[in-house]
Amino acid sequence: MGFPLAEMNVLFVIAQLDYADHIAVPFLSAIAKQRGWQTSLCVLDSDNFESILNILMPEVVAYSANVVGFNSIISAHETASRHFDFISILGGPQATFSPETFNQSKMDVYCVGEGEEAFGELLDRIKSGRSYDDIPNLITKNTTNPVRSLISNLDALPLPDRDITLSHSYLKDTPKKTFYATRGCPYKCTYCCNNHYHELYRGKGQFVRRFSVERVIAEIEYVKSRYRTDFVKFGDDCFSLKADSWVEEFADKYSKRIAIPFNCYLRLDTVDDDLLRLLKKAGCYSVHLSVDSTSKHVREKILKRNMRDIDIEATLKKIHSYGINTWVNFMLAAPESTLEDELASIQMCKKGKVTYPSYSTTVPMYGTELYDYCVAHGLLDISSHSSDLKGCSERSALTCFSAREKDVRFNIFLLGALMCKLPFPLDVLAIRMIKVIPSNVIFKKIRQIIYRYYIENKIFRLHS
């Protein structure tokens, strides 16, 4: 990989490059380039960090870390900072949700919350040799500053530099590309870190914002003209809550200028015919929805989804009637859920004609309301929360379930999508089987095959 030499360089560093891209780095790279800086990217699990540092000798190393990648980031930083001289800044979920780890990180700066304006101001101060201790959103060795107001006009941001992640990685050849039309989620589910953002930005501006349709289309056109783009995924927490003028404009422009099938997230209790007609006109191939639990008590009192009282099965069937495939998520082993709740999802999916039911194990993420609930009720060993972060595809870590209940739930995770497709009485026999047969390599292989087939063909159309 070649790296440009420049007078002032920013090197972005991430632990790994996921299949869905890493949209924060492209936005920050665009901010840096707007100010005359050269930018490059290092992915720790595939690049040689020290070799890149030796070539570039960057003035700024900007790390982006989520909770899972934090340890690898600080380990790499500790080694690099002994041999190279640069100003370090860390942003992303780790800095925002766990600012108390600043001293542990040995970084010069943490950036909390929405970072484009703070990062741009930091680069300006560094270039001019001025102190950056008083910049809003930043934590330094001398100061912890409050966050500034949210960016009200998202179109004022430069187009994200998608080349920094796409041009020098395997992503340039992948058929699916991910885009974002919004920022913020209006809901406050207990398992989601969005609640922290709501509190952090209380009184700091409108939380949910949209890019203009023209801006979204322009970004897709840019990527589509340079990289393989057979399918578009919108990664927004909720693409749209209703059939408003924005969706009408989007349906018209997307269908004419992009004309590529896409997937988006919707809120199940806001779906209606008007919204579905516009999405279908635009070219919507599939939608991602969450039921989380068939138990209303668990949904509303434990997970606090605040869903309107709707006929879930009828709504799912309605989406199917428009020729739009459905990916529906269920959270297994939520506190106060029963095995009957989990197994009821199978009949719900059958009646709702769900394309692909996705099962995950409930993981109370550190910093969320659900985590606090589980600790307060003695359902989680707090000494093990770091190791449990990858547990959404493992057996439950909660202490409120017996070993057998955990085993059966894990079997539902492995075989639930298949059981939803089995006709009567095979589905009944399968339910009996998972209650007595432990999970095994055959069950795991079945899940892999089912998942890959539906994700690649029915949720994302990745094959012609």
C-alpha positions in Angstrom: 0.0 0.0 0.0 1.4 3.4 -1.0 1.1 6.5 1.2 1.4 10.1 0.1 4.1 12.2 1.7 2.8 15.6 2.8 3.7 18.6 5.0 0.9 17.9 7.5 -0.5 14.4 7.8 -3.3 12.8 9.7 -3.1 9.0 10.1 -6.5 7.4 11.0 -6.2 4.1 12.9 -8.9 1.6 13.5 -8.8 -2.0 14.9 -10.5 -3.6 12.0 -12.4 -2.7 8.8 -15.9 -4.2 9.0 -18.0 -5.3 6.0 -20.3 -2.3 6.6 -17.4 0.3 6.2 -16.4 2.7 9.0 -18.3 6.0 8.2 -16.8 8.1 11.0 -13.3 8.0 9.4 -14.5 9.2 6.0 -16.3 12.1 7.5 -13.3 13.1 9.6 -10.9 12.6 6.7 -13.1 15.0 4.6 -12.9 17.6 7.4 -9.1 17.2 7.5 -8.7 17.5 3.7 -10.9 20.6 3.7 -8.3 22.2 5.9 -5.3 21.2 3.7 -4.2 18.1 5.6 -3.3 14.8 3.9 -5.0 11.7 5.3 -4.2 8.0 5.4 -5.7 4.9 7.1 -4.1 2.1 9.1 -6.2 -1.0 9.9 -4.4 -2.7 12.8 -5.4 -6.3 12.0 -4.1 -6.1 8.4 -1.5 -3.3 8.2 1.9 -2.7 9.8 1.3 0.3 12.0 4.9 1.1 12.8 6.0 0.8 9.1 3.2 3.3 8.1 4.3 5.7 10.9 7.9 5.5 9.7 6.9 6.4 6.1 4.4 9.1 7.0 5.7 10.6 10.2 2.2 12.1 10.8 1.7 15.1 13.1 -1.6 13.6 14.2 -2.7 10.0 14.8 -6.5 9.8 15.1 -7.8 6.6 16.6 -11.4 5.5 16.4 -12.4 2.8 18.8 -15.5 1.0 20.0 -15.6 -0.9 23.2 -14.4 -4.2 21.7 -11.5 -2.7 19.8 -10.2 -0.5 22.6 -7.6 -2.8 24.1 -5.9 -3.4 20.7 -5.9 0.3 20.0 -4.2 1.3 23.3 -1.7 -1.5 23.0 -0.7 -0.3 19.5 -0.6 3.3 20.7 1.6 2.5 23.7 4.2 0.9 21.4 4.0 3.5 18.7 4.3 6.5 21.1 7.6 5.2 22.4 9.2 5.5 19.0 7.4 8.3 17.2 6.4 11.8 18.1 2.8 12.8 17.3 -0.4 14.2 18.8 -2.9 11.4 19.5 -6.7 11.7 19.7 -9.2 8.9 20.3 -12.9 9.2 19.3 -15.8 6.9 18.7 -18.0 5.0 21.2 -15.2 4.2 23.6 -14.4 7.9 24.2 -18.1 8.9 24.3 -19.4 6.1 26.6 -16.3 5.6 28.8 -14.5 9.0 29.1 -13.2 7.8 32.4 -10.7 5.6 30.5 -8.8 8.7 29.2 -5.9 8.4 31.6 -5.6 4.6 31.0 -5.4 5.2 27.2 -2.3 7.5 27.4 -3.9 9.6 24.6 -3.3 13.4 24.3 -7.0 14.0 23.5 -10.4 12.2 23.7 -13.2 13.4 21.5 -16.6 12.9 23.0 -19.8 12.8 20.9 -20.2 14.2 17.4 -16.7 14.9 16.3 -16.5 16.8 13.0 -16.4 20.4 14.3 -14.2 19.6 17.3 -11.7 17.6 15.1 -11.6 20.4 12.5 -10.9 23.0 15.2 -8.2 20.8 16.8 -6.4 20.5 13.4 -6.5 24.3 13.0 -5.0 24.8 16.5 -2.3 22.2 15.9 -1.4 23.8 12.6 -1.1 27.3 14.1 0.6 26.0 17.3 -2.1 27.2 19.7 -3.5 25.4 22.7 -6.5 23.1 22.2 -7.4 22.7 25.8 -10.6 24.7 25.6 -12.2 23.1 22.5 -15.7 21.8 23.2 -16.1 18.0 23.0 -12.5 17.4 23.9 -10.9 15.9 27.0 -7.2 16.8 27.4 -4.7 16.3 30.2 -5.7 19.7 31.5 -9.4 20.0 30.8 -12.7 18.2 30.3 -14.9 20.3 28.1 -18.7 20.1 27.6 -20.0 19.1 24.2 -21.1 21.7 21.8 -24.6 21.7 20.2 -25.4 19.0 17.6 -24.8 19.9 14.0 -28.3 21.1 12.9 -27.6 21.2 9.1 -26.0 18.0 8.2 -25.6 19.1 4.6 -23.0 21.7 5.8 -20.6 18.8 6.3 -18.4 17.9 3.3 -19.2 14.7 1.5 -17.4 11.9 3.4 -14.1 10.7 1.9 -15.3 7.2 1.1 -12.1 6.6 -0.9 -10.0 6.4 2.4 -11.8 3.2 3.4 -12.8 1.8 0.0 -9.9 2.4 -2.4 -7.2 0.5 -0.4 -9.2 -2.4 1.0 -11.3 -5.4 0.0 -14.4 -3.2 0.3 -13.9 -1.7 -3.1 -14.9 -5.1 -4.7 -17.7 -6.1 -2.3 -21.2 -5.9 -3.9 -22.9 -4.1 -1.0 -22.1 -0.5 0.1 -23.5 1.2 3.2 -24.8 4.7 3.4 -26.5 6.9 6.1 -29.4 9.3 5.5 -29.9 10.3 9.1 -28.3 10.8 12.5 -29.9 10.0 15.8 -32.7 7.7 17.0 -35.8 9.0 18.8 -36.3 5.9 20.9 -34.7 4.9 24.2 -34.5 1.1 24.3 -32.7 0.0 27.5 -30.2 -2.2 25.6 -29.0 0.6 23.3 -26.2 3.1 23.8 -28.3 5.8 22.1 -29.7 6.6 25.6 -26.3 7.9 26.6 -26.3 10.3 23.6 -29.8 11.5 24.5 -28.5 12.5 28.0 -25.2 13.9 26.7 -27.0 16.2 24.2 -30.0 17.1 26.3 -30.8 20.7 25.4 -28.1 20.8 22.7 -30.3 20.7 19.6 -32.6 18.4 17.6 -31.4 14.9 18.2 -32.8 13.2 15.0 -31.6 14.9 11.8 -31.6 14.1 8.1 -29.3 14.8 5.2 -31.2 16.2 2.2 -32.3 13.7 -0.4 -30.0 15.3 -2.9 -27.0 15.0 -0.6 -27.7 11.3 0.0 -28.2 10.6 -3.7 -24.9 12.5 -4.5 -22.9 10.4 -2.1 -24.3 7.1 -3.6 -23.6 8.4 -7.1 -20.0 9.2 -6.2 -19.4 5.7 -4.7 -21.4 3.9 -7.5 -19.3 5.7 -10.2 -16.0 4.4 -8.7 -16.7 1.1 -6.9 -18.7 -2.0 -7.4 -22.2 -1.2 -6.0 -24.8 -3.9 -6.7 -26.8 -3.4 -3.5 -27.3 -0.5 -1.0 -27.7 -0.8 2.7 -28.9 2.2 4.7 -27.4 1.7 8.1 -29.6 4.3 9.9 -31.2 3.3 13.2 -34.5 4.1 11.5 -34.7 5.1 7.9 -38.1 6.7 8.2 -41.0 6.8 10.6 -43.6 7.9 8.0 -44.3 8.6 4.4 -43.4 12.3 4.5 -42.2 14.7 1.7 -38.6 13.5 2.2 -39.5 9.9 1.4 -41.6 11.0 -1.5 -38.6 12.9 -3.0 -36.3 10.0 -2.2 -38.5 7.5 -3.9 -38.6 9.6 -7.1 -34.9 10.4 -7.2 -33.5 7.1 -6.1 -35.6 5.1 -8.5 -34.4 7.3 -11.4 -30.8 8.0 -10.6 -29.6 5.0 -8.6 -32.0 2.2 -9.4 -30.2 -0.4 -7.2 -32.1 -2.6 -4.7 -31.7 -1.5 -1.1 -32.3 -2.5 2.5 -33.2 -0.3 5.4 -34.3 -0.4 9.0 -37.9 0.4 9.9 -39.8 0.7 13.1 -42.5 -2.0 13.1 -45.3 0.0 14.7 -44.9 3.0 12.3 -45.1 0.9 9.1 -48.2 1.7 7.0 -49.3 1.3 3.3 -48.2 4.8 2.4 -44.7 4.2 3.5 -44.5 0.8 2.0 -45.8 2.1 -1.4 -43.0 4.7 -1.5 -40.3 2.3 -0.4 -41.4 -0.2 -3.1 -41.4 2.5 -5.7 -37.8 3.5 -4.7 -36.7 -0.1 -5.1 -36.7 -1.4 -1.5 -35.7 -5.1 -1.6 -35.8 -5.8 2.2 -36.3 -4.2 5.5 -34.8 -4.9 8.9 -37.2 -4.9 11.9 -37.0 -5.7 15.6 -39.7 -7.5 17.6 -37.1 -8.4 20.3 -39.6 -10.4 22.3 -43.1 -11.9 21.7 -43.8 -10.9 25.3 -45.3 -7.4 25.6 -44.2 -7.2 29.2 -40.5 -7.9 28.2 -40.7 -5.5 25.2 -42.2 -2.6 27.1 -41.1 -3.0 30.8 -37.7 -4.5 30.4 -36.5 -3.4 27.0 -38.7 -0.3 26.9 -39.3 -0.3 23.1 -42.4 1.8 23.6 -44.1 0.1 20.7 -47.7 1.0 19.9 -50.2 -1.8 20.4 -50.4 -3.3 16.9 -51.0 -6.7 15.3 -47.4 -7.6 14.7 -48.2 -10.7 12.6 -50.6 -8.7 10.4 -48.0 -5.9 9.9 -45.3 -8.4 8.9 -47.7 -10.0 6.5 -48.5 -6.6 5.0 -44.9 -5.9 4.3 -44.6 -9.3 2.6 -47.6 -8.4 0.4 -45.7 -5.5 -1.1 -42.9 -7.9 -2.2 -40.5 -6.6 0.4 -38.5 -9.2 2.3 -38.2 -9.0 6.0 -35.3 -9.6 8.4 -36.8 -9.7 11.9 -34.7 -9.7 15.1 -35.6 -11.6 18.3 -33.5 -11.2 21.5 -33.3 -14.5 23.4 -32.8 -14.6 27.1 -33.9 -11.1 28.0 -34.6 -10.7 31.7 -38.0 -12.0 32.7 -38.5 -13.8 29.4 -39.7 -17.4 29.3 -39.0 -20.3 27.0 -42.6 -20.1 25.8 -41.9 -16.4 24.8 -38.9 -17.5 22.7 -40.7 -20.4 21.1 -43.7 -18.3 20.3 -41.5 -16.4 17.8 -41.6 -19.4 15.5 -45.4 -19.3 15.0 -45.2 -15.5 14.8 -42.8 -15.7 11.9 -44.8 -18.4 10.2 -48.0 -16.3 10.4 -46.2 -13.1 9.5 -44.5 -14.7 6.5 -41.1 -13.5 7.7 -38.3 -14.0 5.2 -35.5 -14.4 7.7 -35.9 -14.5 11.5 -32.7 -13.5 13.2 -31.9 -14.6 16.8 -29.4 -13.1 19.1 -28.6 -13.6 22.8 -29.4 -10.6 25.0 -26.1 -8.9 26.0 -26.4 -6.1 28.6 -23.7 -3.8 27.3 -21.8 -1.8 29.8 -23.1 1.8 30.1 -26.7 0.9 29.1 -29.8 1.0 31.2 -30.2 -2.8 30.7 -26.8 -3.4 32.1 -27.6 -1.3 35.2 -30.9 -3.3 35.6 -29.1 -6.6 35.4 -26.4 -5.6 37.9 -29.1 -4.2 40.3 -31.0 -7.4 40.2 -28.0 -9.6 40.5 -28.4 -11.1 37.0 -24.9 -10.4 35.8 -21.4 -10.9 37.2 -20.0 -7.3 36.8 -16.4 -8.6 36.9 -17.0 -10.4 33.6 -18.8 -7.7 31.5 -15.8 -7.1 29.3 -15.6 -10.8 28.2 -19.4 -10.9 27.6 -19.4 -8.2 25.0 -19.1 -10.7 22.2 -21.9 -12.9 23.6 -24.8 -12.1 21.2 -23.9 -15.4 19.4 -23.2 -17.4 22.6 -25.1 -18.8 25.5 -26.7 -16.3 27.9 -24.5 -14.9 30.7 -27.4 -14.0 32.9 -27.8 -15.8 36.2 -31.6 -15.9 36.1 -31.8 -18.9 33.8 -31.0 -22.5 34.5 -28.3 -24.3 32.5 -31.1 -26.2 30.6 -32.9 -23.0 29.8 -29.7 -21.5 28.4 -29.1 -24.6 26.4 -32.5 -24.6 24.8 -32.3 -20.9 24.0 -28.9 -21.4 22.4 -30.5 -24.1 20.3 -33.2 -21.6 19.2 -30.4 -19.2 18.3 -28.8 -22.0 16.1 -32.0 -23.5 14.6 -34.7 -20.9 15.0 -34.5 -19.6 11.4 -34.8 -23.2 10.1 -37.7 -24.1 12.4 -39.7 -21.1 11.2 -39.6 -22.6 7.7 -40.6 -26.2 8.7 -44.2 -27.2 8.0 -46.4 -28.9 10.7 -45.7 -31.4 12.2 -41.9 -31.1 11.5 -41.7 -27.8 13.4 -43.3 -29.5 16.5 -40.8 -32.3 16.3 -37.9 -29.8 15.9 -39.0 -28.0 19.1 -39.1 -31.3 21.0 -35.6 -32.1 19.7 -34.0 -28.9 20.7 -35.2 -29.4 24.3 -33.3 -32.6 24.7 -30.4 -32.6 22.3 -27.4 -30.4 23.2 -26.0 -27.9 20.7 -23.4 -29.5 18.4 -21.4 -28.9 15.3 -24.3 -30.0 13.1 -26.6 -27.4 14.6 -23.9 -24.7 14.1 -23.3 -25.8 10.5 -27.0 -25.6 9.8 -27.2 -22.1 11.1 -24.2 -21.0 9.0 -25.8 -22.4 5.9 -29.2 -20.9 6.5 -27.8 -17.5 7.5 -25.5 -17.2 4.5 -28.2 -18.2 2.1 -30.9 -15.8 3.3 -28.5 -12.9 3.9 -26.8 -13.1 0.5 -30.0 -13.8 -1.5 -33.1 -12.7 0.3 -32.0 -9.8 2.6 -29.1 -8.4 0.6 -29.1 -9.4 -3.1 -25.5 -10.1 -3.5 -25.6 -12.6 -6.4 -27.0 -11.8 -9.8 
